[in-house]
C-alpha cells in the first residue's frame, strides 16, 4: 500500500481521508466481490441519473433561449403551448437550474461511490489495483472508456493532434451542457428579464439568485472533488 500512496501522493485526498477515518480492518469488509459490485452498481446508477437530469436541464435551457429569441412561440407539449406559460422565462430558468442542481448532486454521489470503489480495489489488490478497478467500468461515464482506449494506443504526431482536438471538442460540448442552465440564470439576472412582468418581481428575482448560487456552488465543489482525487 505504501507504493500506491507514494505514487498517488497529492491527488488522492479523498481516499486518504477515508483511510484516516476508518481502520484497515473496516476496509476489509468492503473489499469483497459482493461489496465491490454494489459500489460499482451504485456509482453507475448515480451517473445514469445525473446524465438524464443534465440532458433535461440543457433542453430546458435551449427552450429558454429559443423563447428569448421569439423562435419557440408555437412549441407545445401536449395541450400546453410554451408561449402561454405564465412567467415563461422565469419558469424555464428556474426549472433548468433546479434540474441541473439535481444532476450535479448525483454526479457528486457517483464520484463518492467511485472513490470508495477505487479504495476498496486498492485495499484488496494493492499494486494490481488499476486493472482490477477498470474491471468495474462506469458505463454511464460518457467518453471515459473511449478516451482510455484511444490514449493507450501508441500513435504518431498527426494522430495525437487529431486525438487531442477531438476529445477537447467533446469535453467542450459536455461542459456546454453542464453550464447551459447557469447561462440562463446569468441572462435572467444581468439582462433584467424579471422586469418583463410587474408581478412577484422580488420573489422571482431572489428565486433565480438562490438557485443560480446553489448551482454555481455545486459545480465548483464537483470540479474541486475531481481535482483533489484524480487517480
Buried (B, 14 or more C-beta within 10 A) or exposed (E): EEEBEEEBEEEBBBBBEBBEEEEEEEBEEBBEEEBBEBBBEBBBBBBBBBBBBBEBBBBBBBBBBBBBEEEBEEEEEEEEEBEEBEBBBBBBBBBBBBBBBBBBBBBBBBBBBBBBBBBBBBBBBEEEBBEBBEEBEBEBBBEEEEBEEBEEEEEEEEEEEEBEEEBEEBEEEBEEBBBBBBBBBBBBBEEEBBEBBEEEEEEBBEBBEEBBEBBBEBBEEBEEBBEBBEB
